[in-house]
Amino acid sequence: MNDLRSSAAALRALPPSCGPVRLIGVDGHAGSGKSTFATRLAAELDSAPVLRLDDLATHEELFEWTGRLTEQVIEPLSHGATARYAPYDWTLRRFTAPRSLPPSPVIVVEGVGAGRRALRPYLACLLWMDRGAQESWRRGRERDGPAQSAFWDGWTPAEIRHFGADPSRPFADALVQERCEGYAILPGPQMTASPDQAITHRDGM
């Protein structure tokens, strides 16, 4: 069992991946527990900022947010500058006032697609919430209630298409499993792909 303190220490020890910033991706199926885990991990990372990818997606562009992420967040941070992005309001169905995201030592990027191909080069570490798709979607529907059933009906096939074309789990450095108390963090496919892979800081996780 992992109380996240040792994992946080290992993440802080990683070299910067985007300018002076260590971007930590937290990916997984919708409803898998990413948001809660990311919040708890960020608390252990000295209250690190959390960028929610739901703030960059829209009803019409569930996964087509790479351009916004690159322009508004990745490019400024890679130059050590403060990023500014306009979060999307899912009730008003429009972008709202911009938020600032300073180049903190660690920033957690949380959301479905956080480990996508275009973002991986900028990640210091990719964590995958290791809960199956069907269970995750069931949890998400129960959380959101009947009012969001139509949204979920559209979301599920869109997520299947996304991960079919651009999977994240095979590239995860660690798998996060939620337990009755806390989390178990296990080596991911990326760390176990090669039996003679050199040991790095990440093995501290």
N, C-alpha and C positions, 0 to 999 in steps of 0.2 A: 504494500500500500504506500502511496506517495502523498505527502501533505503539501506538495508543490514547492516547498522551500528549496530542496536540493535541485529540482528541475529549474527553478528560477535562477539559482546560482550558476548552473551550467549554461543557461541561456545568456546571462549577463557576461559570461566569459568568452562568448563567441566573438569573432571579429566582425566589425561593421559590414553590412551588406548593401546599404543604399546610402552613399555618402557617409556621414558619421553615425548613421542609424542602424540598429539591428532590427530588421522587420521579422516578426514571428507570425507565420501564417497559421490560422486555426480553421481547418476545412472539415467538411463532413456533410452528410445529408441534412436537408431541412428537418428540424425537429430532433436532431441527434444530441442536443445539449451544448452546442458550440458557444452560445452567448453566455450561459452561466459559467462554463469553464473559462472562457476568455476573461470574464470579469474577475474571477477568483485568481487566475494566473496573473493578471495585471496588478492586482493588489499585492501579490508577493514580489512583483517586479518594481517595487517602490512606487506604486500607483502610476504605472506606465499608461500612456494614452491607449485607447482602443478605437480603431477605425472599423466601423460596422459597414460592411459592403452593401447592406440594405439601404444605406444612405446614398449610394451611388447608382443603384438600380432604379428602374421605374416599372410601372404596370406594362408599358409597351416594350421595355428593354430589360427583361429579367436578367439576362446575362451579357448584354452588349454594352458593358460599362468600362471596358478596358481603356478606351480612349480618354474618358473622364478621369479614371484613376491615374493614368500615365501623365496626363497634362497637369492635373490639379494637385496631385500628391507625389508621385514618384519623381518627376523631374525636379521640383523644388527641393525635396529632401535629398536627392542625390547630389545637389550642390550646396547642401548645408543650410538651405533657406527654409523659412516657414511656409508650409503648404496651406492653401486655402481652398476649401471645397464647399459646394452648396448642397446640403443634405436634402433628399427628396422626402416630402411629406406624403405618406401613403393614404391619408384621409383627404387632404386637399388636392392630391394628385398634381403637385407642382413642386419645383425646387424652391427652397426658402433661403433665408439670409446666410451668407457664407460663414463657415467656422474656420478658425485657425488651428493648425496642427504643427507645433514647433518640432524641430529635429531633435527629439529626445533620444537618449542613449538606446532605449528599447521602445518599439511601438508594436502593439498586437493588432494584426489585421484579421478580422473575423468575418466569416460568411461563406456561403456556398460558392465555390470557385476561387477561394483564397490561394489555392495551390495550382491555379491554372498555368498553362505553359508560358504565357506572356509575363506572369508575375514571378515565377520561380527564380529567375536569375537575380532578383532583388531580395530574396528571402534568406535570412541567416539560418532559419529552421522552419520546417513544415510539420505541423502536428495534425493528425487526422483523428477525428472523433469516431471511434471504432464501434459504431452501432449500425445495424443493418438498415437498408432503405425502408423496407415495409414497416418495421417497428418505429423508425424515426418519423415516417409520414403519419402513422397512427397517432403518435404522441403529439405531433404538430397539429393535427386536426382536432384532437381533444383539447389542446391548449387554446386554440383559436375559436372553437365553437362553430355552431351551424352557420353563423353569419358569414364565415369565410370559406364555406364549403366550395363555392363556385371558384374562388381563387385557387384553392388546392387542386381542384379538378384540372385547372390549366397549368398549375405549377408542376405537378408530378411528371407529365410527359416532357415538359421543357427541361426539367432536371435530368431525366433519363437521357435525353438527346445531348445535353451538355456533357455529362460525364462519359457518355459513349464516344464523343468526339475528342474530349480533352480531360482524361481522368486525372485525379489528384492522388488517390491512395497509393498507387505504385511508386510514387516519388516521395512519400512521407518519410521523414526522419524518425518519427515516433508515432505510435498508436496510443490514443488515450481511451481508456476503458473506465466508465463510471461504475463505481461500486457502491455498496450500501453506505459506506463512509469514505468519502474522498475519492481518489482516482488511482488507477494503476496505469503507469506509463511504460510501454514496452517498445523495444526497438522496432522501427518500421521497415518496410520493404527496401527503402533506399539504403538503410544502414546494414541490412543483411543480404543485399544482393550479391556481394562478392565475399567469399570466405577469407580472402587474404587482404581485405580492405584495411588500410592503416587506421590506427586508433586516433580519434580526434577528441576535442573538448566535448563533443556531443555525447560521447559514451558515458559522460557523467549523468546523463538522463536515464 
